[in-house]
Amino acid sequence: MVSLDRVRNIGIAAHIDAGKTTLTERILFYTGRSHKVGEVHEGTATMDWMVQEKERGITITSAATYCMWRDHNINIIDTPGHVDFTIEVERSLRVLDGLIILLDAVAGVQPQTETVWRQAERYQVPRIAFVNKMDRVGADFFMVVQMMRDRLGANALPVQIPIGSEAEFIGVIDLVAGKAMYYTEDVMGKTYREEEIPEELMPTFQEHQEKLVEGLAELDDSLLEKYLEGEQISEEQLKKVIREGVIANKLVPVFCGSAFKNKGVQLLLNGVVDYLPSPLDLPPVEGVHPDHPDRVEIRRPDPSEPLAMLAFKIATDQHVGRLTYVRIYSGTLRKGSSVWNPAVRKHERIGRILRMHANHREDIDQARAGDIVALIGLKETRTGDTLCDPKHPILLESIHIPEPVIAVAVEPKSQADTDKLSNALAKLAEEDPTFQVRMDEESGQTIISGMGELHLEIIVDRLLREFKVAANVGKPQVSYREAITREAEGHGRFVRQTGGRGKYGECYIRIRPTTDGTPFIFHNKIVGGVIPKEYIPAVEKGLREAMETGVVFGYPLTGIEVELYDGSYHEVDSDEISFRIAAQMALKDAVMKAGPILMEPIMKVEVTVPEQYMGDVIGDLNSRRGKITAVDQDNRGKAVIQAFVPLAETFGYATDLRNKTQGRAEFVMEFDHYAPVPQSVEDRVRDKVAVEA
């Protein structure tokens, strides 16, 4: 057990193929956690332990591990780069204290880098950057640093500069220590030589150290004073100001190297220890009291404080069953103890506490503030739930979960698989909140929804391999949404006389589109008790239920603000069900007058293609109702086409693009926003709904 100031909870995040898993493998090797370097391309990476990850050479689930470096305990989460698995990054960032942003020295800032950056901004996670693949043809360290400033708005300051590049990349100059570090190939980069900076590199070093000190002087007055007076600034003072700048999210120090060629990794680890925060460096975590939402509760990262932790991932392990990954923010957790889950208002018992190393486990008796561990024995806890001391309840901020945008119908191949399928889907949905399962009441089909074609492909693959369930999968369906375009009023009156006690409820509502895209806002404007206050929650519930099934097309209704302003009730006949139904009737009435429209998911697409195929690719995107937003050139001389394309038009795009460019183009795609569909598409969907009805 090390003291809390020697704990670092970090993640590694980047675009696809920037080298995250390779970097993690090197870190584990140099810190002594593994004695053989695993390689992604050989399918031997420790962190990519799933069969699908080994086969495809991509990371699908975030894997947790830990290691020791300079007497510091570093907990690491290796996250996927593919946008279909964005929830893995989202939930990891929610519980991490620091992040290594990895960038490809040739490609620089790529679309998924921007997505990860936005997620890190949302949770205010301090960052350091590592420009990887400095050995590749076309590597340009300073171009990447400039891209970070231009595209990410980052205050990126190099703390190292490369010695040589491409095949000539042999080491780095440390601008803080004022030393040159040279790597030799023969010992897997385990050792490196620290030397004085050679004469020919001295002008370059002085130029970039001056820029570093100038950048730091803007953040610290005492450093500025010394700089203006021309005083010598010590390495310790530079490190102190860099650390403070990183923790305050005012600065991103940039390192460089080549993880695959074993160069620069130890210096990056030094950067993690020197610059990224320990749990003690960050503000105490805030939450609310579950029974008094206006009462703020604070928990300090102290093992003696009341227990508070957040469940950020559920996984199914074939050997030990259900694993719940948690980040402990305060207090001490002991094996066999009981904790309170305020979200479901239930006690949970901790069977075992495990430290994870990818899919290997190590039993421990207790864990404390600052630790990331997995628990066995929790039955009710879901992703984003808080677990706390029953005597000191607290509800922490949950995790932002993106909405799924694509759906397919799935059915078992045989009758024997029916029960197995529903159990397997329930387990997978428990693990992955962006994967949703529902029954279509009209068709009786099971509909699964996810973040993209690859996401659902992996789910179906896991059904077969892990759960031994064979399933038929239908064509992908788009998750449309309904919305309104103007303000309108609606009236709903539900009356039923059946002899004896009847049913009665009446509502008048006013609806308008929300201005900021919030899915649903409800205002209770009832005065004088025309609807008793005990029935107001039933009205809101009825509105939410009607929104789920939509009004015109059968798709969920979103972006709507509702005012309940009048109504009436009956002393004997009124009840909650009556007002729920009356609210649904009122919403349907109002929506039909409010200019209902159909919205479709729009994907942000970036295609990198040799220039000779550029015309074909742009023509193809236009034919898919795409809107070209930019055409640039990357530093390899390839065209980079950015466009917004409706999801409905992107199915099978990978195959078409390969055929049009002889396999020489690459593309990335992520969900961006919802937009109204053209009239022709709306008519087609309306006809389909009419036929099914």
C-alpha positions in Angstrom: 0.0 0.0 0.0 1.5 3.3 -1.0 0.4 6.7 0.3 -2.3 8.5 -1.7 0.1 11.1 -3.1 1.9 8.2 -4.8 -1.2 6.9 -6.7 -1.9 7.8 -10.3 -5.2 6.8 -11.9 -4.6 7.3 -15.7 -6.1 6.3 -19.0 -4.7 6.1 -22.5 -7.0 7.4 -25.2 -6.6 8.2 -28.9 -7.8 7.6 -32.5 -7.9 4.1 -33.9 -4.4 2.7 -34.6 -2.4 5.5 -32.8 -0.8 2.8 -30.7 -2.6 2.8 -27.3 -2.4 -0.9 -26.7 1.2 -1.1 -27.9 2.1 1.7 -25.5 0.4 0.0 -22.6 2.2 -3.3 -23.4 5.6 -1.4 -23.2 4.6 0.3 -19.9 3.8 -3.1 -18.4 7.2 -4.5 -19.7 9.3 -1.6 -18.4 7.6 -1.6 -15.0 8.1 -5.3 -14.6 4.4 -6.2 -14.7 5.0 -8.5 -17.7 8.2 -10.2 -18.7 7.5 -10.5 -22.4 6.3 -7.7 -24.7 2.8 -8.5 -26.3 2.2 -7.3 -29.8 -1.2 -6.3 -31.2 -0.4 -7.4 -34.8 0.6 -10.9 -33.4 -2.6 -11.2 -31.3 -0.4 -11.5 -28.1 -1.3 -8.2 -26.4 -2.1 -8.6 -22.7 -4.7 -5.9 -22.7 -6.5 -7.1 -25.9 -7.6 -10.4 -24.3 -11.0 -10.9 -26.0 -11.1 -13.3 -29.0 -12.6 -10.6 -31.2 -9.8 -8.1 -30.2 -7.0 -10.6 -31.0 -8.6 -11.4 -34.4 -9.3 -7.8 -35.5 -6.3 -6.2 -33.9 -8.5 -3.5 -32.3 -9.5 -2.8 -28.7 -13.2 -3.3 -27.9 -13.4 -3.1 -24.1 -11.5 -0.9 -21.8 -9.1 -3.1 -19.8 -7.7 -2.2 -16.3 -4.3 -3.0 -15.0 -1.8 -1.5 -12.6 2.0 -1.2 -12.2 4.7 0.4 -10.1 7.1 3.1 -11.3 9.5 5.2 -9.1 7.6 3.9 -6.0 4.3 5.2 -7.4 1.3 2.9 -8.0 -0.1 3.6 -11.5 -3.6 2.2 -12.3 -4.1 2.2 -16.1 -7.1 1.9 -18.2 -6.5 1.2 -21.9 -9.5 2.4 -23.9 -10.7 1.6 -27.5 -10.2 4.1 -30.3 -13.2 3.0 -32.5 -16.1 5.4 -32.2 -18.6 2.5 -31.9 -17.1 1.8 -28.5 -17.2 5.4 -27.3 -18.9 4.5 -24.0 -15.8 2.7 -22.9 -13.8 5.9 -23.2 -16.7 7.9 -21.6 -17.0 5.7 -18.5 -13.2 5.5 -18.1 -12.8 9.3 -18.2 -15.5 9.7 -15.6 -13.4 7.9 -13.0 -9.8 8.8 -14.0 -7.6 11.5 -12.5 -5.3 12.0 -15.6 -5.1 11.0 -19.2 -2.4 10.3 -21.8 -3.6 11.6 -25.2 -1.8 9.6 -27.9 -1.2 11.1 -31.3 0.1 9.6 -34.5 3.3 11.5 -35.6 2.2 11.2 -39.3 -1.6 11.8 -39.1 -1.6 14.2 -36.1 -5.1 15.1 -34.7 -7.7 12.8 -36.2 -11.5 12.8 -35.7 -11.6 10.4 -32.8 -8.8 12.4 -31.1 -11.2 15.3 -31.2 -14.0 13.2 -29.7 -11.8 11.9 -26.9 -10.6 15.5 -26.2 -14.2 16.7 -25.9 -15.0 13.9 -23.5 -12.0 14.8 -21.4 -13.1 18.4 -21.4 -16.5 17.4 -20.2 -15.0 15.7 -17.1 -12.2 18.3 -16.8 -9.5 15.5 -16.8 -5.9 16.8 -16.8 -3.9 15.6 -19.8 -0.4 15.0 -21.1 0.2 14.1 -24.8 2.5 11.6 -26.4 3.4 11.9 -30.1 3.9 8.2 -31.1 5.3 6.6 -34.2 8.2 9.1 -34.6 10.0 6.3 -36.6 7.4 6.3 -39.4 7.9 7.9 -42.8 6.4 11.4 -42.8 6.6 11.8 -39.0 6.5 15.5 -38.0 6.5 16.3 -34.3 6.1 20.1 -34.6 3.2 19.7 -37.1 1.3 17.6 -34.6 1.9 20.1 -31.8 0.5 22.9 -34.1 -2.5 20.7 -34.9 -3.2 20.3 -31.2 -3.3 24.0 -30.8 -5.4 24.6 -34.0 -7.9 21.8 -33.9 -8.1 21.1 -30.1 -7.5 24.6 -28.8 -4.9 23.1 -26.5 -2.1 25.0 -24.8 0.3 22.3 -26.1 3.9 22.9 -24.9 6.6 20.4 -25.9 8.7 19.2 -22.9 10.8 17.1 -25.2 11.9 17.4 -28.8 13.0 14.5 -31.1 16.5 13.8 -32.2 16.0 12.9 -35.8 12.8 11.5 -37.3 11.6 8.6 -39.4 14.4 6.0 -39.7 16.8 8.5 -38.1 14.8 8.9 -34.9 17.4 7.9 -32.2 16.3 9.7 -29.0 14.9 12.9 -27.5 16.1 16.1 -25.9 14.5 16.7 -22.5 13.8 20.5 -22.4 13.2 20.4 -18.7 16.3 18.6 -17.6 18.5 19.9 -20.4 19.8 16.4 -21.4 19.9 14.3 -24.5 18.5 10.7 -24.2 19.7 8.1 -26.7 18.0 4.7 -27.1 19.7 1.5 -28.3 17.8 -1.1 -30.2 19.4 -4.2 -28.8 17.9 -4.3 -25.3 14.2 -3.6 -26.2 14.8 0.0 -25.1 15.1 -1.0 -21.4 18.1 1.2 -21.0 19.0 4.5 -22.5 22.0 6.8 -22.4 21.7 10.2 -20.8 24.2 12.6 -22.3 25.0 16.3 -22.6 23.3 17.9 -25.5 25.6 17.8 -28.6 26.9 21.1 -29.9 25.0 20.9 -33.3 21.7 20.5 -31.4 22.3 23.3 -28.9 20.6 26.1 -30.9 17.5 24.0 -31.4 17.4 23.1 -27.7 17.8 26.7 -26.7 15.1 27.9 -29.0 12.5 25.4 -27.8 13.5 25.6 -24.1 13.0 29.4 -24.4 9.5 28.8 -25.9 8.7 26.4 -23.0 9.8 28.8 -20.3 7.8 31.7 -22.1 4.7 29.5 -22.1 5.2 28.6 -18.4 5.9 32.2 -17.4 2.3 33.1 -18.4 1.0 30.7 -15.8 3.3 31.6 -12.9 4.3 35.1 -11.6 7.5 34.1 -9.8 8.7 32.3 -12.9 7.8 35.3 -15.0 9.9 37.5 -12.7 12.9 35.2 -12.9 12.5 35.0 -16.7 12.4 38.8 -17.2 15.4 39.3 -15.0 17.3 36.7 -17.0 17.9 34.4 -13.9 18.6 30.7 -14.2 15.4 28.7 -13.7 15.9 25.3 -12.0 14.5 22.0 -13.2 12.5 21.6 -10.0 10.8 25.0 -10.5 9.9 24.1 -14.2 8.5 20.8 -13.1 6.4 22.5 -10.3 4.9 25.0 -12.7 4.2 22.3 -15.4 2.5 20.1 -12.8 0.3 23.0 -11.5 -0.6 24.0 -15.1 -1.6 20.4 -16.0 -3.7 19.9 -12.8 -5.5 23.3 -13.5 -6.1 22.2 -17.1 -4.2 25.2 -18.4 -1.4 23.3 -20.1 -0.7 20.0 -22.0 3.0 19.0 -22.0 3.9 17.1 -25.1 6.2 14.1 -25.1 7.4 12.1 -28.1 8.7 8.6 -29.0 7.9 5.3 -30.7 6.2 2.7 -28.5 6.7 0.0 -31.1 10.4 0.7 -31.4 10.7 1.0 -27.5 11.7 4.7 -27.5 10.5 7.4 -25.1 8.2 5.2 -22.9 10.2 5.5 -19.6 10.3 9.3 -20.0 6.6 9.3 -20.5 6.2 7.3 -17.3 8.3 9.9 -15.5 5.9 12.5 -16.9 2.9 10.6 -15.5 4.5 10.6 -12.0 5.8 14.2 -12.3 2.9 16.0 -13.9 -0.4 14.1 -13.6 -2.4 14.5 -10.4 -2.8 12.1 -7.5 -6.3 11.8 -6.0 -5.1 14.3 -3.4 -4.4 17.0 -6.0 -8.0 17.2 -7.3 -10.9 18.8 -5.6 -13.0 16.6 -3.2 -15.7 14.8 -5.1 -19.2 16.3 -4.8 -22.6 14.6 -4.8 -26.0 15.1 -3.3 -28.0 13.5 -0.5 -30.3 10.9 -2.1 -33.3 12.1 0.0 -32.5 15.8 -0.2 -31.3 16.6 -3.8 -30.6 20.2 -2.9 -28.1 19.2 -0.1 -24.6 19.0 -1.5 -22.4 16.2 0.0 -18.6 16.3 -0.2 -16.1 13.4 0.1 -12.4 13.9 0.5 -9.9 11.3 -0.9 -9.2 10.0 2.6 -9.4 6.3 3.7 -10.9 7.4 7.1 -13.9 9.3 5.4 -17.3 7.6 4.9 -17.2 5.2 1.9 -18.2 6.5 -1.5 -17.5 4.9 -4.9 -18.8 4.8 -8.4 -19.5 1.7 -10.5 -18.3 2.5 -14.0 -18.3 -0.9 -15.8 -20.0 -4.2 -15.5 -18.4 -7.3 -17.1 -19.3 -10.9 -17.3 -16.4 -13.2 -16.5 -16.8 -16.9 -17.4 -14.9 -18.0 -14.3 -16.2 -15.7 -11.6 -19.5 -14.4 -13.0 -20.5 -10.8 -12.8 -17.7 -8.2 -12.1 -18.4 -4.7 -11.1 -15.5 -2.2 -11.7 -15.5 0.6 -9.2 -13.5 3.7 -8.4 -13.3 4.4 -4.7 -13.3 8.2 -4.0 -13.3 8.1 -0.2 -13.2 5.6 2.7 -12.1 2.0 2.9 -13.9 -1.0 1.4 -13.5 -4.4 3.1 -14.3 -7.9 1.9 -17.7 -9.1 3.2 -18.9 -5.6 4.1 -22.3 -4.3 3.1 -22.8 -1.1 1.0 -25.8 1.0 0.1 -26.9 1.7 -3.5 -29.0 4.8 -3.4 -30.1 4.6 -7.1 -32.0 1.3 -6.5 -32.3 1.8 -2.7 -30.8 -1.6 -1.8 -28.0 -3.0 0.2 -25.3 -5.0 -1.6 -22.8 -7.3 0.0 -19.2 -7.4 -1.2 -18.2 -11.0 -1.8 -14.7 -10.5 -3.1 -12.4 -7.6 -4.0 -10.1 -8.1 -7.0 -7.2 -6.1 -8.5 -7.4 -6.6 -12.2 -4.6 -7.1 -14.7 -6.5 -7.2 -18.0 -8.5 -10.5 -17.5 -6.2 -11.8 -14.7 -7.3 -11.4 -11.1 -5.7 -11.0 -7.7 -7.7 -11.2 -4.5 -7.3 -8.5 -1.9 -8.9 -8.1 1.5 -9.5 -4.3 1.3 -9.3 -1.3 -1.0 -9.3 2.3 -0.1 -9.7 5.9 -1.5 -8.0 6.3 -4.8 -8.2 2.6 -5.8 -9.8 1.1 -9.0 -10.9 -2.5 -8.3 -13.4 -5.1 -9.4 -16.0 -6.5 -7.0 -17.9 -9.8 -7.0 -21.2 -10.3 -5.4 -23.1 -7.2 -6.5 -26.5 -8.1 -8.1 -28.4 -4.9 -8.5 -25.7 -2.3 -9.4 -25.6 -0.8 -12.9 -23.1 1.4 -14.8 -23.1 4.8 -13.2 -24.5 3.8 -9.8 -23.0 5.1 -6.6 -22.2 2.7 -3.7 -21.7 4.2 -0.3 -21.7 3.9 3.5 -25.4 3.2 4.5 -25.0 5.6 7.4 -23.7 8.4 5.2 -25.6 8.2 1.9 -24.4 10.2 -1.2 -25.3 10.2 -4.9 -22.4 11.0 -7.2 -22.8 12.4 -10.7 -23.5 9.5 -13.1 -22.0 8.8 -16.5 -23.1 10.5 -19.8 -24.4 7.7 -22.0 -24.8 8.4 -25.7 -28.0 7.4 -27.5 -27.8 4.4 -29.9 -28.3 5.3 -33.5 -28.7 2.0 -35.3 -31.0 -1.0 -34.8 -31.4 -4.5 -36.2 -33.9 -7.3 -35.5 -32.4 -10.5 -34.1 -34.1 -13.9 -33.6 -32.9 -17.3 -32.4 -32.1 -19.9 -35.1 -33.9 -22.6 -33.2 -36.6 -22.8 -30.5 -34.0 -24.2 -28.0 -32.0 -20.9 -28.3 -35.0 -18.6 -27.4 -34.4 -18.5 -23.6 -30.6 -18.5 -24.0 -30.9 -15.5 -26.4 -32.9 -13.3 -24.0 -30.5 -14.1 -21.1 -27.4 -13.4 -23.2 -28.8 -10.1 -24.5 -29.7 -9.1 -21.0 -26.1 -9.7 -19.8 -24.6 -7.9 -22.8 -26.9 -4.9 -22.2 -25.9 -4.9 -18.6 -22.2 -4.6 -19.6 -22.7 -2.0 -22.3 -25.2 0.9 -21.7 -25.1 2.0 -25.3 -26.4 -1.4 -26.4 -30.2 -1.6 -25.9 -32.7 -4.4 -26.3 -36.5 -4.1 -26.7 -39.4 -6.1 -27.9 -41.4 -4.7 -30.8 -44.9 -5.3 -29.5 -46.5 -5.2 -33.0 -44.1 -7.5 -34.8 -43.0 -9.6 -31.8 -39.4 -9.2 -32.9 -36.4 -8.5 -30.6 -34.8 -5.3 -31.6 -31.2 -4.6 -30.6 -29.7 -1.0 -30.9 -26.1 0.2 -30.8 -23.6 2.8 -31.9 -22.8 1.5 -35.4 -22.5 -1.6 -37.6 -19.3 -2.8 -36.1 -20.7 -2.5 -32.6 -23.7 -4.8 -33.5 -21.4 -7.1 -35.4 -19.3 -7.7 -32.3 -22.4 -8.2 -30.2 -23.7 -10.9 -32.6 -20.2 -12.5 -32.7 -20.1 -12.6 -28.8 -23.6 -14.1 -28.7 -22.3 -17.1 -30.7 -18.9 -17.5 -29.1 -19.4 -16.6 -25.4 -23.0 -17.5 -25.0 -23.3 -20.3 -27.6 -26.4 -18.8 -29.1 -26.9 -18.9 -32.9 -29.0 -16.0 -34.1 -30.4 -14.6 -37.4 -29.9 -10.8 -37.8 -32.1 -8.6 -39.9 -31.0 -5.6 -42.0 -29.9 -2.5 -40.0 -32.7 0.0 -39.2 -32.2 3.7 -38.5 -33.3 5.0 -35.1 -35.4 8.0 -36.3 -36.8 10.6 -33.8 -40.0 12.7 -34.0 -39.9 16.4 -33.2 -42.2 19.4 -33.4 -41.6 22.8 -35.1 -43.9 25.2 -33.4 -46.0 25.9 -30.2 -49.4 24.3 -29.9 -52.0 23.5 -27.3 -53.6 20.1 -26.6 -56.5 18.8 -24.6 -57.0 15.3 -23.2 -60.1 14.0 -21.4 -60.5 10.5 -20.3 -63.9 9.4 -19.0 -65.1 5.8 -18.5 -68.3 4.7 -16.7 -68.6 1.0 -16.1 -71.1 0.9 -13.3 -69.7 1.5 -9.8 -66.5 3.6 -9.7 -65.5 5.0 -13.1 -62.4 6.8 -14.5 -62.0 10.5 -14.9 -59.1 12.8 -15.8 -58.7 16.0 -17.9 -55.6 17.9 -18.9 -54.8 21.0 -20.9 -51.2 21.4 -22.1 -49.1 23.8 -24.1 -46.0 22.4 -26.0 -43.1 24.0 -27.8 -39.7 22.9 -29.1 -36.8 23.1 -26.6 -34.2 25.7 -27.5 -31.1 23.8 -26.4 -31.9 20.3 -27.6 -32.9 19.0 -24.1 -35.1 15.9 -24.7 -37.9 16.8 -22.3 -38.8 19.7 -20.0 -42.0 19.6 -17.8 -43.5 22.7 -16.1 -46.4 22.4 -13.7 -48.5 25.6 -14.0 -51.6 24.4 -12.2 -53.1 26.9 -9.7 -56.0 26.6 -7.4 -55.9 22.8 -7.2 -57.8 22.2 -10.5 -55.7 19.0 -10.7 -54.7 17.8 -7.2 -50.9 17.7 -6.7 -50.8 14.0 -6.1 -51.9 13.4 -9.7 -49.2 15.7 -11.3 -46.4 13.0 -11.3 -49.0 10.7 -13.1 -49.4 13.4 -15.8 -45.6 13.7 -16.3 -45.3 9.9 -16.4 -48.1 9.7 -19.1 -46.3 12.4 -21.1 -43.0 10.5 -21.0 -44.7 7.2 -22.0 -46.4 8.8 -25.0 -43.0 10.4 -26.0 -41.3 6.9 -26.0 -43.7 5.5 -28.6 -44.1 8.7 -30.6 -47.3 10.2 -32.1 -47.1 10.2 -35.9 -44.4 7.7 -37.0 -44.0 5.5 -33.9 -40.5 6.8 -33.2 -39.5 8.4 -29.9 -40.5 12.1 -29.6 -37.7 14.4 -28.4 -36.8 18.1 -27.9 -40.1 19.1 -26.3 -41.1 21.5 -23.5 -44.5 20.9 -21.9 -46.6 23.2 -19.7 -49.5 21.7 -17.8 -51.8 24.7 -17.3 -55.4 23.5 -16.7 -57.6 20.5 -16.2 -60.3 19.0 -14.0 -60.8 16.0 -11.7 -63.7 14.0 -10.1 -63.7 13.5 -6.3 -64.5 9.8 -6.6 -63.6 8.6 -10.2 -60.2 10.3 -10.6 -57.0 8.3 -10.1 -53.4 8.2 -11.4 -54.2 5.9 -14.4 -56.9 8.4 -15.6 -54.5 11.3 -15.5 -51.8 9.2 -17.2 -54.1 8.4 -20.1 -55.5 12.0 -20.3 -51.9 13.3 -20.5 -51.1 10.9 -23.4 -54.3 12.0 -25.2 -53.4 15.7 -24.7 -49.9 15.2 -26.0 -51.1 13.5 -29.1 -53.6 16.2 -29.7 -51.0 19.0 -29.3 -48.3 17.3 -31.4 -50.6 16.9 -34.4 -51.1 20.7 -34.3 -47.4 21.5 -33.7 -46.0 20.7 -37.1 -44.6 17.2 -36.4 -41.4 16.3 -38.3 -39.2 13.2 -38.6 -35.5 13.6 -37.6 -32.7 11.3 -38.7 -29.2 10.7 -37.3 -26.5 12.5 -39.2 -23.0 11.0 -39.2 -19.8 13.0 -39.4 -17.6 11.2 -42.0 -14.0 11.8 -42.8 -12.5 10.1 -45.8 -8.7 10.0 -46.5 -8.1 9.1 -50.1 -5.4 9.4 -52.8 -6.1 12.5 -55.0 -6.9 10.5 -58.1 -10.0 9.0 -56.5 -11.2 12.3 -54.9 -13.8 13.0 -57.5 -15.4 9.5 -57.3 -15.5 9.7 -53.5 -17.1 13.2 -53.4 -19.6 12.1 -56.1 -20.5 9.0 -54.1 -21.0 11.1 -50.9 -23.2 13.5 -52.8 -25.3 10.6 -54.1 -25.8 9.5 -50.4 -27.4 12.9 -49.6 -24.0 13.9 -48.1 -23.0 17.5 -47.4 -19.3 18.1 -48.0 -18.0 20.6 -45.4 -14.2 20.6 -46.1 -11.6 19.2 -48.5 -8.0 19.4 -47.2 -4.7 17.7 -47.8 -2.8 15.8 -45.2 1.0 15.7 -45.0 1.1 12.5 -47.0 -0.4 14.3 -50.0 -3.7 12.6 -49.6 -7.1 14.4 -49.8 -9.1 14.5 -46.6 -12.8 14.9 -47.3 -15.1 15.9 -44.4 -18.9 15.5 -44.8 -22.2 15.1 -43.0 -24.1 12.0 -44.2 -27.4 10.6 -43.0 -26.9 7.3 -41.3 -29.6 5.7 -43.5 -27.3 6.2 -46.5 -24.1 4.8 -44.9 -24.9 1.1 -44.7 -22.3 -0.9 -46.6 -20.2 2.2 -47.2 -17.0 0.5 -46.3 -17.3 -2.1 -49.1 -18.4 0.6 -51.7 -15.4 2.8 -50.8 -13.0 -0.1 -51.0 -14.3 -0.9 -54.5 -14.1 2.7 -55.7 -10.6 3.3 -54.5 -9.0 -0.1 -54.9 -8.8 -0.4 -51.1 -6.6 2.7 -50.8 -9.0 5.0 -48.9 -9.7 4.9 -45.2 -12.6 6.5 -43.4 -14.0 7.2 -39.9 -17.5 7.9 -39.0 -19.2 9.1 -35.8 -22.7 10.2 -34.8 -23.0 14.0 -34.8 -26.6 15.2 -34.6 -30.2 14.7 -35.6 -31.7 16.7 -38.5 -35.1 16.8 -40.3 -35.4 14.3 -43.1 -36.4 15.3 -46.7 -40.1 15.0 -47.5 -39.5 12.0 -49.8 -37.9 10.0 -46.9 -40.7 11.1 -44.5 -43.3 9.9 -47.0 -41.5 6.6 -47.3 -41.4 6.1 -43.5 -45.1 7.2 -43.2 -46.1 4.6 -45.8 -44.1 1.9 -44.0 -45.9 2.8 -40.7 -49.3 2.7 -42.5 -48.5 -0.8 -44.0 -47.3 -2.2 -40.7 -50.4 -0.8 -38.9 
